[in-house]
Amino acid sequence: MSKLWYMNADFEMELADTSGDYQQSASFAAINRRLAAHLLWLSRPGDALLLDEKPSADLRDEARRRDVELLLTEHHTNRFSREFTPWGWTPRVIKLGEMMGARMNPVAPDVVRRVNSKLWSHKLEHELGSLMPHSCASASFDELQAAVRRACPQPNDKWVIKDPFGFAARGRVLGRGGELSGAQETWVRRRLAAGQTLIFQTWLDVKREYGMTFEVLPDGEIEFFGVSDLQTNGAGTGKGYMLGRPLPANRKEELEAIARIVGKRLYAEGYTGAAGVDALEHAGGLHPLLEVNARYTMGFVALAVERAMKPGEPIFWSTK
């Protein structure tokens, strides 16, 4: 069945909004416009790409080359043969898909919110025995301060505290040493006052990062797509992907096994559809489950680019 693709990269922002009246910011509207073109890498002839604004000439040309129709959200249509396929399921995009008259099989918003929370993946890490030492989730400033002191007593010991719906280096604070103070303390206290539970982790000396990509099928089977090779800066912000760089020996099997375990857990929660699991290689070995994203990820796109380009040697691909 052909698909109607839609980019909502502000997916986590909407999940984090508990007001029930999420309003997309102008900055994220611009990000969605920029990233929408990447969905063409995932599309097939006969698909369509849904846009909030008129496309550029370059996007029109590329869509025409790929035999992908471009549609605008302002033009309601009845294209029941296409399956609405957003970046991730949220109440806003469910309403949009209904408005566009597309076929839909959305996941319930409460399920989507639960499995995309870092609290869910933190609990899963605990169950699988893969939690980082000293890692904890807490809604208490005193408990978080105690965790920082215990795990990072030296001035240059690095740590990170995350909110449950942070993404792409947003919704987190970095620090060093054993005290929560200054801007970091303000950040933590503000979120705790809003009722959030935060996650503390020590900062790992990263050697390589992995993004496992797969789909949880309606019958519970897991279709594994591959492992992307994410490149970040020293603060963990994504810059792009390495394409065509082989995985270390036996890593693919190990990472795929973790992805299948997570996929089965997602299915048990009621989730089906695209998903990703982040893992990383660090000085002490492999941390196999850093984060779960129950949505499409840029790793899916990077793998599609890699398969199309078939690089003979490793090359860097920027998502910008």
C-alpha positions as CSV (number, residue, x, y, z in Angstrom):
1,M,0.0,0.0,0.0
2,S,1.3,3.4,-0.9
3,K,2.0,5.9,1.9
4,L,1.3,9.5,2.8
5,W,4.4,10.6,4.6
6,Y,4.5,13.5,7.1
7,M,7.4,15.0,9.1
8,N,6.6,16.0,12.7
9,A,10.1,16.3,14.2
10,D,8.6,18.1,17.2
11,F,7.1,14.7,18.2
12,E,8.7,14.7,21.7
13,M,7.7,18.3,22.2
14,E,4.1,17.4,21.8
15,L,4.4,14.3,24.0
16,A,5.9,16.5,26.7
17,D,3.1,19.0,26.6
18,T,0.4,18.0,29.1
19,S,-1.9,20.9,28.5
20,G,-3.8,19.1,25.7
21,D,-3.4,22.2,23.5
22,Y,0.0,21.8,22.0
23,Q,1.1,24.8,19.8
24,Q,3.9,24.2,17.4
25,S,6.6,26.9,17.6
26,A,7.8,28.8,14.5
27,S,11.3,27.3,15.0
28,F,10.0,23.8,14.9
29,A,7.8,24.5,11.9
30,A,11.0,25.6,10.1
31,I,12.8,22.4,11.2
32,N,9.9,20.2,9.9
33,R,10.0,22.0,6.6
34,R,13.8,21.3,6.3
35,L,13.6,17.7,7.3
36,A,10.5,16.8,5.3
37,A,12.7,16.4,2.2
38,H,14.6,13.5,3.9
39,L,11.4,11.5,3.9
40,L,11.8,11.1,0.1
41,W,14.6,8.6,0.9
42,L,12.1,6.4,2.6
43,S,9.4,6.8,0.0
44,R,8.5,4.6,-3.0
45,P,7.0,5.4,-6.3
46,G,3.3,6.2,-5.8
47,D,3.8,7.5,-2.3
48,A,3.0,11.1,-1.4
49,L,4.6,13.6,0.9
50,L,2.4,15.9,3.0
51,L,3.7,19.4,3.5
52,D,2.6,22.4,5.6
53,E,3.9,24.9,3.1
54,K,4.5,25.1,-0.7
55,P,7.6,23.1,-1.7
56,S,10.8,24.6,-3.1
57,A,11.6,24.0,-6.7
58,D,14.4,21.5,-5.8
59,L,12.0,19.5,-3.7
60,R,9.4,19.4,-6.5
61,D,12.0,18.2,-8.9
62,E,13.3,15.5,-6.6
63,A,9.7,14.3,-5.8
64,R,8.9,14.2,-9.5
65,R,12.1,12.2,-10.2
66,R,11.0,9.7,-7.5
67,D,7.4,9.6,-8.6
68,V,6.2,10.9,-5.2
69,E,3.3,13.3,-5.1
70,L,3.5,16.5,-3.0
71,L,0.3,17.5,-1.1
72,L,-0.4,20.5,1.1
73,T,-2.2,20.2,4.4
74,E,-4.4,23.2,3.5
75,H,-5.9,21.2,0.6
76,H,-8.2,18.6,2.1
77,T,-8.4,15.5,0.0
78,N,-9.8,12.0,0.0
79,R,-6.9,9.7,-0.9
80,F,-8.1,6.6,0.9
81,S,-5.6,4.4,-1.0
82,R,-2.7,5.9,0.9
83,E,-1.6,5.0,4.5
84,F,-0.9,8.0,6.6
85,T,2.7,7.6,7.9
86,P,3.9,10.4,10.2
87,W,7.4,10.6,11.8
88,G,5.6,9.7,15.0
89,W,2.0,9.3,16.3
90,T,0.6,12.2,18.3
91,P,-2.9,13.6,18.8
92,R,-2.2,16.5,16.4
93,V,-1.1,14.3,13.5
94,I,-3.9,11.8,14.1
95,K,-6.3,14.7,13.6
96,L,-4.3,15.8,10.5
97,G,-4.5,12.3,9.0
98,E,-8.3,12.2,9.5
99,M,-8.6,15.6,7.9
100,M,-6.7,14.5,4.9
101,G,-8.9,11.4,4.5
102,A,-5.9,9.0,4.5
103,R,-6.0,5.4,5.7
104,M,-4.8,5.2,9.3
105,N,-3.8,2.7,11.9
106,P,-2.6,5.0,14.7
107,V,-1.2,3.9,18.0
108,A,-3.1,5.1,21.1
109,P,-1.5,8.4,22.3
110,D,-1.1,7.1,25.9
111,V,0.9,4.1,24.6
112,V,3.0,6.3,22.4
113,R,3.7,8.6,25.3
114,R,4.5,5.8,27.8
115,V,7.0,3.9,25.6
116,N,8.8,7.1,24.4
117,S,9.5,8.3,27.9
118,K,13.0,7.7,29.1
119,L,11.5,6.5,32.3
120,W,10.2,3.5,30.3
121,S,13.5,2.7,28.8
122,H,15.2,3.3,32.1
123,K,13.0,0.7,33.7
124,L,13.7,-1.7,30.8
125,E,17.4,-1.2,31.3
126,H,17.0,-2.1,34.9
127,E,15.0,-5.3,34.1
128,L,17.7,-6.3,31.5
129,G,20.5,-5.7,33.9
130,S,22.2,-3.1,31.7
131,L,21.8,0.1,33.8
132,M,24.9,2.2,34.0
133,P,26.4,2.3,37.5
134,H,24.9,5.0,39.6
135,S,22.1,5.7,37.1
136,C,18.8,6.7,38.7
137,A,15.4,8.2,38.1
138,S,14.1,10.6,40.8
139,A,11.7,13.5,41.4
140,S,13.7,14.6,44.4
141,F,16.5,17.3,44.3
142,D,18.2,15.8,47.3
143,E,18.3,12.3,45.7
144,L,19.7,13.7,42.5
145,Q,22.3,15.7,44.4
146,A,23.3,12.6,46.3
147,A,23.6,10.6,43.0
148,V,25.9,13.3,41.6
149,R,28.1,13.3,44.7
150,R,28.3,9.5,44.8
151,A,29.0,9.0,41.1
152,C,31.2,12.1,40.3
153,P,33.3,13.1,43.3
154,Q,36.2,14.4,41.2
155,P,36.1,17.9,39.6
156,N,36.3,16.6,36.1
157,D,33.9,13.7,36.4
158,K,31.1,14.3,33.9
159,W,27.4,13.7,34.2
160,V,24.1,14.4,32.5
161,I,20.5,14.8,33.9
162,K,17.7,14.3,31.4
163,D,14.0,15.0,31.3
164,P,11.8,12.1,30.1
165,F,11.1,13.6,26.6
166,G,14.4,15.2,25.8
167,F,15.7,14.6,22.3
168,A,18.5,15.7,20.0
169,A,20.5,17.1,22.9
170,R,17.4,19.1,24.1
171,G,15.8,18.6,27.5
172,R,19.0,17.9,29.4
173,V,21.8,19.5,31.4
174,L,25.5,18.6,31.5
175,G,27.8,19.1,34.5
176,R,31.1,18.1,36.1
177,G,32.0,17.3,39.7
178,G,29.9,16.4,42.7
179,E,27.7,19.5,43.2
180,L,24.4,20.5,41.6
181,S,24.7,24.3,41.6
182,G,24.3,27.4,39.4
183,A,22.5,27.0,36.1
184,Q,22.3,23.2,36.5
185,E,20.6,23.5,39.8
186,T,18.1,26.1,38.4
187,W,17.4,23.8,35.5
188,V,16.8,20.8,37.7
189,R,14.7,22.6,40.3
190,R,12.5,24.2,37.6
191,R,11.6,20.8,36.1
192,L,11.1,19.1,39.5
193,A,8.7,21.9,40.5
194,A,6.7,21.1,37.3
195,G,6.3,17.6,38.5
196,Q,8.9,15.9,36.3
197,T,10.9,12.8,37.2
198,L,14.5,13.2,35.9
199,I,17.2,10.7,35.0
200,F,20.8,11.0,36.2
201,Q,23.6,9.2,34.3
202,T,27.4,9.5,34.3
203,W,28.8,10.7,31.0
204,L,30.5,7.9,29.1
205,D,33.7,8.2,27.1
206,V,32.1,7.4,23.7
207,K,34.0,5.5,21.0
208,R,31.1,4.8,18.6
209,E,27.4,5.2,18.6
210,Y,24.8,2.9,17.1
211,G,21.2,3.3,16.1
212,M,19.2,0.1,15.7
213,T,16.2,0.5,13.4
214,F,13.3,-1.8,13.1
215,E,9.5,-2.1,12.7
216,V,7.1,-3.8,15.1
217,L,4.6,-5.5,12.8
218,P,0.9,-5.9,13.6
219,D,1.4,-9.6,14.4
220,G,4.3,-8.9,16.8
221,E,7.1,-9.9,14.5
222,I,10.1,-7.6,14.4
223,E,11.5,-6.5,11.0
224,F,15.0,-5.4,11.5
225,F,16.3,-2.8,9.0
226,G,19.9,-2.3,10.2
227,V,22.3,-0.3,12.4
228,S,23.1,3.3,11.6
229,D,26.5,4.9,12.5
230,L,25.6,8.2,14.2
231,Q,28.3,10.9,14.6
232,T,28.1,13.4,17.4
233,N,30.2,16.2,18.8
234,G,31.7,16.0,22.3
235,A,28.5,17.1,23.9
236,G,26.4,14.4,22.3
237,T,24.7,16.6,19.6
238,G,24.2,14.7,16.3
239,K,26.1,16.0,13.3
240,G,25.3,13.3,10.8
241,Y,26.2,9.6,9.9
242,M,29.1,7.6,8.6
243,L,28.0,5.5,5.7
244,G,29.7,2.4,4.6
245,R,31.8,1.8,7.7
246,P,31.7,-1.9,8.8
247,L,30.6,-2.8,12.3
248,P,33.0,-4.4,14.7
249,A,33.0,-8.2,14.7
250,N,29.8,-9.8,16.2
251,R,28.3,-6.3,17.0
252,K,25.5,-6.6,14.4
253,E,24.2,-9.8,15.9
254,E,24.4,-8.4,19.5
255,L,22.7,-5.1,18.5
256,E,20.0,-6.9,16.5
257,A,19.3,-9.1,19.5
258,I,18.8,-6.1,21.7
259,A,16.5,-4.5,19.1
260,R,14.3,-7.6,19.0
261,I,14.0,-7.7,22.8
262,V,13.0,-4.1,22.8
263,G,10.6,-4.6,19.9
264,K,8.8,-7.4,21.7
265,R,8.5,-5.2,24.8
266,L,7.0,-2.4,22.7
267,Y,4.5,-4.9,21.2
268,A,3.5,-6.0,24.7
269,E,2.8,-2.4,25.5
270,G,0.5,-2.1,22.5
271,Y,2.9,-0.3,20.1
272,T,3.4,-1.2,16.5
273,G,5.3,0.7,13.8
274,A,8.8,2.1,13.3
275,A,11.2,2.3,16.2
276,G,14.8,2.8,17.1
277,V,17.2,1.9,19.9
278,D,20.3,3.9,20.6
279,A,23.4,2.2,21.9
280,L,27.0,3.2,22.3
281,E,30.5,1.8,22.6
282,H,32.5,3.4,25.4
283,A,35.8,2.9,27.1
284,G,34.3,0.1,29.3
285,G,32.6,-1.8,26.5
286,L,29.1,-1.7,25.0
287,H,26.1,0.1,26.6
288,P,23.4,-1.7,24.6
289,L,20.3,0.3,25.5
290,L,20.7,4.0,25.9
291,E,17.4,5.2,24.6
292,V,14.2,3.9,22.8
293,N,12.4,6.0,20.2
294,A,9.0,4.6,19.2
295,R,8.9,6.5,15.9
296,Y,11.0,6.9,12.8
297,T,14.5,8.1,13.3
298,M,17.1,9.7,11.1
299,G,18.9,6.3,11.3
300,F,16.2,5.0,9.0
301,V,17.0,7.8,6.5
302,A,20.8,7.3,6.8
303,L,20.5,3.6,6.1
304,A,18.3,4.4,3.0
305,V,20.9,6.8,1.8
306,E,23.7,4.3,2.4
307,R,21.8,1.6,0.4
308,A,21.2,4.0,-2.4
309,M,24.8,5.3,-2.6
310,K,26.6,2.0,-1.9
311,P,29.8,3.8,-0.9
312,G,32.9,1.8,-1.5
313,E,34.6,3.4,1.5
314,P,33.3,5.2,4.6
315,I,31.9,8.6,4.0
316,F,30.2,11.2,6.2
317,W,26.6,12.2,5.4
318,S,25.2,15.3,7.1
319,T,21.6,15.6,8.0
320,K,21.6,19.4,7.6
